[in-house]
């Protein structure tokens, strides 16, 4: 009878994810990455000090993601060396006008 060697074990084969590369989850992740990267590229342009505003509506896009795109000071990855934007949330249709007016007011304030 052979003595088992210490520290040696049999590895189980890896399970490969069943989600296709062009499936909905992969496309969604790629879209979010592309949008976040585009926002960072625009914000980092040395000539223009671009400010980005985002508006979240009800059950739509992820609030954390929209804060990140806008470089809102409440974002967990806020970069104080880049222009700060603003994320405004409208929980329902009746709040949309207020949300758009908040963004318009901020744009007018910055333009003066």
C-alpha positions in Angstrom: 0.0 0.0 0.0 1.3 3.4 -1.0 1.7 6.1 1.6 -0.1 9.3 0.7 2.2 12.3 0.2 1.5 15.2 2.4 0.5 18.5 0.8 -0.7 16.9 -2.4 -4.4 17.0 -3.3 -6.4 16.4 -6.4 -7.8 19.5 -7.9 -11.4 19.6 -9.3 -11.8 20.9 -12.8 -12.8 24.6 -13.1 -16.4 25.3 -14.0 -16.6 27.7 -16.9 -19.3 30.3 -16.7 -22.3 29.5 -18.9 -22.9 33.1 -19.9 -21.8 33.8 -23.5 -19.4 36.6 -24.1 -22.1 38.4 -26.2 -24.8 37.7 -23.7 -26.9 40.4 -21.9 -24.8 40.5 -18.7 -21.5 40.8 -20.7 -23.0 43.5 -22.9 -24.4 45.4 -19.9 -21.0 45.3 -18.1 -19.2 46.4 -21.3 -21.6 49.3 -21.8 -21.1 50.5 -18.2 -17.4 50.3 -18.5 -17.4 52.2 -21.8 -19.6 54.9 -20.4 -17.5 55.3 -17.3 -14.3 55.4 -19.3 -15.7 58.0 -21.7 -16.8 60.2 -18.8 -13.3 60.0 -17.3 -11.6 60.8 -20.6 -13.8 63.8 -21.2 -13.3 65.0 -17.6 -9.5 64.6 -17.8 -9.2 66.7 -21.0 -6.6 69.4 -20.1 -8.1 72.1 -22.3 -11.8 72.0 -21.3 -13.0 71.7 -17.8 -16.1 69.6 -18.6 -18.7 69.2 -15.9 -21.0 66.2 -16.3 -24.5 66.0 -14.9 -26.5 62.8 -14.5 -30.1 62.2 -13.7 -31.4 59.0 -12.3 -35.0 58.0 -12.7 -37.0 55.6 -10.5 -35.7 52.1 -11.0 -33.3 53.0 -13.8 -29.5 53.0 -13.8 -27.4 52.4 -10.7 -27.1 55.5 -8.5 -23.5 54.8 -7.6 -22.6 54.5 -11.3 -24.3 57.8 -12.1 -22.5 59.5 -9.2 -19.2 58.1 -10.6 -19.9 59.3 -14.1 -20.7 62.8 -12.9 -17.8 62.9 -10.4 -20.4 63.9 -7.8 -18.8 64.7 -4.4 -21.0 61.9 -2.9 -19.4 59.3 -5.2 -17.3 56.7 -3.5 -14.5 57.4 -6.0 -14.9 61.2 -6.2 -11.7 62.8 -7.6 -11.3 66.3 -6.1 -8.6 67.2 -8.7 -11.2 67.0 -11.5 -14.3 69.1 -12.1 -17.2 68.0 -9.9 -20.5 67.3 -11.5 -23.8 66.5 -10.0 -26.1 63.5 -9.8 -29.8 64.3 -9.4 -32.4 61.6 -8.6 -36.1 61.8 -9.6 -38.0 59.0 -7.8 -41.0 59.4 -10.0 -42.4 61.3 -13.0 -43.7 64.2 -10.9 -40.1 64.8 -9.7 -38.5 65.0 -13.1 -39.3 68.7 -13.7 -37.7 69.5 -10.3 -34.6 67.4 -11.2 -34.2 69.0 -14.6 -34.6 72.5 -13.1 -31.9 71.7 -10.5 -29.5 70.8 -13.2 -30.4 73.8 -15.3 -30.0 76.1 -12.3 -26.5 74.7 -11.7 -25.5 75.1 -15.3 -26.7 78.7 -15.4 -24.9 79.4 -12.1 -21.6 78.1 -13.5 -22.0 80.0 -16.8 -22.0 83.4 -15.1 
